[in-house]
Amino acid sequence: MKLWNQLKVNFVGFSQSFRRFPITAIWLIVLAVINAIQIENNIESYGRFVYTCFVGALLAVVAQHLYERFFIKESHRWILLASSVLLALGYSFLLPSGDFEKIAYSIRTFVILFSLLIAFIWIPTIRNQKVFFHQSFLATVKAGAITVLFAGVLTIGVSAIIAAVDRLLFAVDWNFLWQILNIVWTLFATMYFLTLLPRSFDRKRKPFSNEEIKTVANPFDIPRFFEVLLSYIVIPLTAIYTIILLVYVVMNIGGEFWTDNLLEPMLVSYALIVIIVYLLSCNIENKMTLFFRKVFPKIMLPIVLFQTVSSVLKIQEMGITYGRYYVILFGVFATVAGVVFSFLSPSKNGFIAIALLVLAGISIMPPIDAFTVARNSQLGILNKTLQNNEMLQNNQVIVKKDLPIADKVLISQSLTSLYDMDELDRVPYLPDTFEPYGQEMETTFGFPYTYSTEQDNGEFGQSVYLEWESGNVIPLTGTDYMVRKYIYKSDNEFKEPIFIQSDSNEKTYTLTTELSEPYYTLRLLDTEKKELIVVDLQPLFEQAFEKSSGKSEVAQKDMTWVEENDVVKITIIAMSLDEYSDQINADLYIFIDIK
């Protein structure tokens, strides 16, 4: 009986979710159909359809929350929902046709989706003295965690059942599994998530019915497990991480802190963790959470201020990229969050949602959006650097090999940024087929792609691998033995000899690898340990790196090295070669021909 009642409650919850979010449900059904078609046959404009469905579904959720918070008449609801549909279709038609995997389209869509997510968390708390932003945030996190758990268990169970049927009964087309998972994650998971979202009613609206109360537990309750996890595990770990960062910042505030690019993502992630933990801790009252709320925002504030200043200073060197643009915007947001958390009560946490929505809007609004600003900055740096080196005349590039290494880096990185944004067509003096990592780089400018100012000193790493295609052919005529050899300097196993047993003359040959700084030497010995041939691998490394011209993929002939004498011939084909400071590694196929 209890099981039947629970199933009835769950069914009622789903039906209420469809009634509450009808337009969102329609968008999700359309998305599920599109995914189903894509699984069986590729859809030419799949990206456009998926982006539109995601944006439309979230817009409809935001419209429903606006209605629940500020309106009463049913006609207002349908006006808001219709407006959300028009906005989604407008978004779809404004997107240019073409490759939707380009980074600009994906990031702009992600920013829109993230803004809509923040909006539907924030809207129920506007002018609400009973529900605050941190409570709505908690309810959303709980709903998401429960949904992922249920959908994940369902995924595992369905996959196991289909695997068992395929193995024990009859063959199953694995596209069938993807079709089932499409329904699980596109329809079940999303609609179940929506059933767990709390409503935000105007005071004039009628309260929940008894049936509705039974279907949704209090979304603002804190599970004991979650309280213990946050208070006694997450907060102490965050404290330790904070101490490490503070020690580093204090020790390096006079120098490396302002130039260390590796530190930037660590500080951004730290600020994000503090913000999330703070919002969740506002729902728990104990000594640990009170201490965290009182102290950590004040620690975060100077750290994010320093990081934002550091990111701005880096602009002077390399200009603005879309990544650094968002890092700086996040620094501004984290600073606002630090001020709000430090000096205002938790009931005012909604101000950070306003700040986030404003900054997100700025980042996608031309001409001050991330990609327009980054494009103009990188075009300016590229043209200025070429003009300073007298390499640009009448919109034509003058090939020059001997310019400073710092300018080579500037030119290379500006071209890479423009390439990543698909903006190279705005550079009139480049060939139509130009790629910064390709041969055209050296042909056009006179030097290969340059990663770092340390590259000319050999201090910067290089990595190449064999350009392996289905048409690659390795002639084996005259080859007696083939050996695969992995060489990793950090692993002493490369020193272990390889013994090669001869079937014809009952001889045993030994292939040894020795470190001959900075590269390696191969030696082939016969049964009496007499040296038959010595192969120095340094020429192979130098040849491959020289022929790569900054690319990662190298043709087979340039990854091949042959050594021969009157006794033996050795042909080496490298699958990959790496050189990072004093760490030199190789993955080799060695073909041995005993004469």
N, C-alpha and C positions, 0 to 999 in steps of 0.2 A: 504493500500500500504506500509506504514511504517513497519507494522508487517511482511508483506511478505519479505521486504528487510532485516529486522533484522534476520528472520529465515534463509534467504539465506546466510547472512554473517556468522551466527553461523555454518551452514552446511559446508560452505567453510572452516571455521576455523578448524572444526573437520577433514575434508578430508585432509587439509594440515598437521594436527598433525599426522595422520596415515602415510602420505607420508614422513614426516620428521623423525618419530620414528617407522619405520616398525617392527624392531625386538622387540622393547619394546611392541608394540601392540600385537605381536604374543605371547610373554611371558604372557601378561595380559589375553589374550583369553584362553591360556592353564590354567592359574590360575583360571579363572572363571569356566571353565569346571571341574577342580578338585574340586573346592568348591561346584559346583552343585552336583557332585557325592557324596561328603562327606555329604551333607545335607540329602540325601536319604539313603546312606549306608556308614558306616565307611570304610575309606581307611587305610590299614595297615601302609603304609609309608607316610601318609599325611604330617607329619612334614617335611620330606626330600623334598617332592615336593613343598611345600609352600616356604620353605627357598630358594630353587633353583630358583623358579620363581621370587621371590623378588630380589634376587641378580642378576639374568640375566636381568631383566627389568632395574634396575638401572645401571648396567654395560653398557647396550646398550645406555642409555641416556648419560652417560659419554663419550662413544665412539663417539656419534653424536656431542657432544660439542667439542671434540678434533678435529674432522674433520672440523667443522665450523670455528674453531679458527685458525687452522694451515695449513689446506690442501685445495686444489682446485679440483683436479681430482676426478671423481666419483669412480674410482677404489680404491683410498685410503680410501674412505668412506666404501666400502664393505669389505676391508681388516680389518679395525678397528671393524666393526660390527661383522664380522666372529670371530675375536679374542675375542670379548666380549662373544660370545656364547661358545667358547671353554673354556674360563676361568670359566664361570658359570657351565658348565658340569664337568670341573675338580674339582671345589668346591664341587659339588654334590657327585662325586665318592670318594673324599678324606674324606668325612664325614663317621665316623664309623656307622655301622648298629646298631640299637637298639632304645632306648627311646630318642626321640628328644625333650622331655619336660625337659630334664636335664638342669640344669642352665648353664653349660659350653657351650653347643651348642647354647643356646639362646643368651647368652651374646656375644659370638664371632660373631654370625651372626648379632646381633644388631650393634656391633662395625664396621663390614664391611659395613653394610647399611648406617650407619651414616657417615662413611668416604667417601662413594660414593656420598652421598648427599652434603657434604662439597665440594667435588671435582667438582661436576657439577655446584655449585654456583661460585667456584673460577676460573675454567678454562676460562670462557669468559672474565675474567679481566686480564689474564696474558699478560704482555707487551701491555696493552691496555690503551691509554692515554685519552680515551673518557668515558669508563665505569670502575668504581672502585668496589672493593669488597663490600663496604657498599651499593652501588646501586644495584648490583646483589642480595645481601641479601634481600634488600627491595623488589625487584621484585618477589623473591621467596616467601617471607612472604605474599605479596599481593595476589599472585596467590593461595597460600594455603588457605588464609582466604576466598577468593571469592569462591573457590571450595567447601570448607566445608559448606559455607552458601547455595549455590545452591543445593548441594547434600543433605544437611540436610532438606531443604524445600521440596525437592522431596521425601525424605524418609517419612516425616510427611504426605504429601499429599497421597502417595501411601498407607501407612498404614491406613489412615482414610477411603479411598475408599474401601479397602478390608474389613475393619471392618464393614463398612456400608452394603456391599454386604452380608457378613456373617450373620449379624443381621437381615436384612430386606428382603433379597431375598432367598438365599440358602447357605448351609454350604460350607465353603471354607477350604481346607486343608492349615494349617498355614505354611507348608513347601513351599507352593506357594509364600507366602510373603517373606520368606528367599531367595528363588530363585530370586525374583525381586530385593531385596536389594543387593544380590550378584552382579547382573548386574550393579546396580546403583553405588556401591562403588568400585567394581573391574574394571569395564570398563569405565562407564560414568565419574566418578569423576577423575580417574587418567588421562584419555585422555583429559578431559577438562582442568585439571591442566597443562598438557603439551602444550595446545594451548596458554596458557597465558605466557609461558616462552619466554623471548626475545632471539633473535638469536644473535650470535656473529660472524660477517663476517670478513674475511680478507679484507684488503683494495682493493685487486684485484678482489674481487667478485662483481657481479652485485648487485645493491641495490634492496630493496623491490619493487615489482610491486604495482600499485595502488590498485589492489584487495587485496593484502596482507596487505597493510597499513590500509585498512578499517576494517580488521578482528581483529586487535590487537591494543588496545589503548596503549599509551605510558606507558610502565611498570614502568618507573621511576618517574611518576607523584605522588605527595603527595596529597591524598584526604584531604580536609579541616577538615573533621571529625577526621581523623587520626592525623593530625597535632595538633588539639586542645587536643585530648585525650592524646597524648604523652607529649606535652609541659606543660599542665596545670593540668593533673591528675597523670599520671604515674611518671613523674620526681619529683613532690612534694612528692608523697607517698614514692618513693625511698629515697628521702632526709630524711624524718622522720625515715624510717627504718635504714638508715645509722647512724643517730644520736643515736638511741637506741643501736645499735651494738657498736659504738665507746665508749659510756658511759660504757657499760658492759666490753668491753676489757680493758679500762683504769682502771676500778675499780678492775678487777680480773687478771691483767697481772702478778701479783706476785704469783698466786696460781691456782685458780679453772679453769682459762682459758685453762691451759695446760692439764687438766684431764677431762674436761666436755665433754662426748661423745655426749650429746644432742645438743651442740653448733655446732658440726661439720657439720651436714646437713644444718643448718641455714646459716653458712658462705659460704658453697658451693653454696647454692641457691642464696644468695646475690651476689656473684661474677658472677654467670650466668646471673642474672637479669641485673647487671650493663653492662656486655658485650653486651647483646642483645639490651638494651636501647641505649647504645653508638652507635652501628652500625646503628640503625634506626635514631637516632638524627643527624647523619652526613648528612642526606638527607634534613634536615630542618635548615633554617637560621633564628633564632630569639634569643632574649636575654636568654631565658630559656635553649634552647639547647646548645648555646655557653657556658653558665655557666656550664652546666652539663659536656660537653666535656672537659672543662678546668680544672675542680676541681675533679670530681668523680673518674677518673682513678687513680689519685694520692692518693686518700683516699683508694681505693680498693687495691692498691699495697702493703702497709704494712700489711693490714688485711690478704690477702691471703698468704703473706710470713710467718706471725705468725702461720696461720692455717696449712700451709705445715710443718713447724717445729714441731708443736704440734702433727700432724699425724705421723711424723717420730719418735718422742719420744714415742708414744704409741706402736710402733713396739717392743720396748725393753721389754715391759710388756707382750704383747699377741702375738707377732709375726706378720707376714703379712697374711692378708686374701685378697681374691680377691677384696672385697669391699674397703678395705683400700688402696690397690694397685691403684685402679682407683681414689680414693680421692686424693692421692699424685700426680698422673699424672695430674689430673685436677688442683691441686694447682700449678704445674709447668706451665701448659698451661695458667692459669689465671695470673701468674706472668709475663710471656712473653707478654700476652695481655696488662697488665697494663703498661709495659715498652713501648710497641709500641704505645698505645693510649696516653701516657703521653709525649713522647719525639719525636714522628714522626708525620708527617701530615696524615690526613685521607686517602690520596692517597696511603699510605703504609700499609693500614689495611690488605691487602692480606697476609702479613707475618704471621698473626695469623692462617690463613688457612694452611699454610705450617707447622707451629708448631703442629697444631692439627692432621694433617695427619701423621706426623712423630711419634708422641706419640701414636696415635691409632695403627699404624703399629707395634710399639714396644710391645704394650699390647697383641697382638695376635701372636707374632713371637717366637716360642720356640727357646732356653730354657729360654728366659727372659719374656715370656708372663705371664699374671696375674695368670693363674691357675697353671702353673708349679712352679712359684716362691712361690705362696701361699701353694701349696701341700708340697713342700720341707721344707718350714718354719714350717708348722704345724706338719709334721712328726718329724722334729728335736726337737721341743718343747715337743711333747708327749714323745719321747724316752728319752730325757734328764731329764724330770721331773720324769719319772718312775725310771730311773737309780739313780737319786739323792735320791730317797726314798727307794732304794733297793727293787724295785718291779718288776724288769725285770732280769731274769736269764735264760740263754740258750733259748732265744726267748719264754719264758713262763712268764705269769704275776703271781706275788705272791700277793694274796689277802691281803690288808692292810686297816684297817678302821681308824687308828688314825693318818693319815698324816695331815699336816697343811691345813687349809681351802683354802689358796691361791693356793696351789698345786692341790687341788680338782677342783678348778675353772679352772686352766690351762688345766688339763687333760680333763675336761668336754667340754670346749670350743674348744680345738684342735680336739677332736673327732667329735664335731658338724660341724666344718669347713670341715673336711674330708668327713663326711657324706653328707653334702650339695653338695660337688663336686663329689660325687660318687667315692671316692678314698679310702674307708675303706678296699678294697681288697688288698691294699698295706701294710696293718698292719697285719703281719703274725700271731700274737698271739691273734687275735680276732675271736670269733665264726662266722660262715658263716651267721647266722641270726642276728648278733649284730645290735642294734639300741641304740644310746646314751640315748634316753628317755625311753627305755624299761627296763624290769626286768633284762636283761643281764648285764646292767651297774653295778648294785650292786653285782650280782653274779660273774662278772669277776674281778672287781676292789675292791669290799668291801664297796662301798659307792654309794648312788644314785646320779643322775645328780645334780650338784651344780651350781647354776646360779651366785652367788655373794658371796664375802667375808662376806657380812652382813647376809647371809642366816642362819648361825649357831646361830646368835643372835636373830633370829626371826624378823629382820628388813626388810628382803626382802620379796616380795609378793609371794603368792602361789595361784594357780587357778586350780580347777578341775571341770569336769563336767561328768555327767552320760554317760557311754558307752552304748548308746541306739541303739539297733538293732531290726530288725523286729521280732526276736524270743523272745524278752523280755516279761516275763509274770509277772503280779502283782496279786497275789491271793487276792480276795475281800471277802472271806468267813468270816462271823462274823463282817464285817465292816458296821457300821451304817451311817457314814458320811465321805465324802472326802472334804478336804479344800486345796486350793492352796494358798500359802503364799509367797509373795515377801518381803524380808527384805533388805533394803538399809540404811545404817547408815546415809548417807547424806540427806535422805528423812524421815521426821518425820511421814510419813503415816504409817510406820510399827507399830507405837504405837496404831493405831486405832484398837479397838477390833473387832472381827468377831462374829456375833450373829448367833447361830445355832438353828433353830426352830424344835422341835420334833413333828412329826405328831401323834405318838402313845400315848404319855402321856401329850401332850400339855405343855411341859417344854421348856424353852429357855436356852441353854448353851452359855457361853461366852468364846471365846478363846482370850487370851491377849498375847502380846509380850513385854517383858521388856529387857532393856539393863542392863546386869550384866557383867561389864567390864571383859575381852574384848569381850565376846560373848553375847549370848542372852538366855533368859529363857522363855519358853512357859508355860502358866497356863490355865487350863480348870476349869471354875466355873459353878456351877448349878444355878437354878433360884434364890435361896436365897443368891447368891454370895459366897456359900461355896466352898472352894478349893477342887477339885476332884483329880487332879494330877499336878505335876510340872515336866517339862522336861528341863534339862540343855542341851543346844546344843553344849557345848564345846567338849564332847566326840565324837560327830559326826564329827566335824571339824578335830579333832586330828586323828581319825580313817581313814578318807578319805585321808588326807595329807600323813599319814604314809604309807598307802597301794598304793599310787600313784607312789612312787619311782621315782619321777621326771616327770612322764607322765601327760598329761592333762586329758586323759580318764581314768575313774575308773569304775570297775565292779559294777553292781547293788547291790550286797551283801555288798560291802564296802561303799556304799553311803546310806545304810539303818541303822536306829537306832530304837530300840523298848524300850518303857517304859511301865510298867504294875503294877497295884495294884489290890486290891480286887474289886474296883469300875469300873475302866476303863482301857482300853489298847490303847496306841497310837503308831502307826507305822509311821515313817517319812522316806520318800525317797527323797533325795536331787537331783535335776536336775543339780545344779551348786553351788559351794562354792568358794568364793574369800576372800583372806586375803592380804591386802596391807597396811603395817604399821598399823594405827589405823582404817583403813577402812575395815570393815568386812561385807560381803554381802552373801545372800543365796536365792535360789529359791527352795521352798519345796512343796512336796505333803504330806499332813497330813491325815492319815486314823484313824478314831476314832471309837472305839467299846465300847459302854456303856453296862456294864454287868447287 
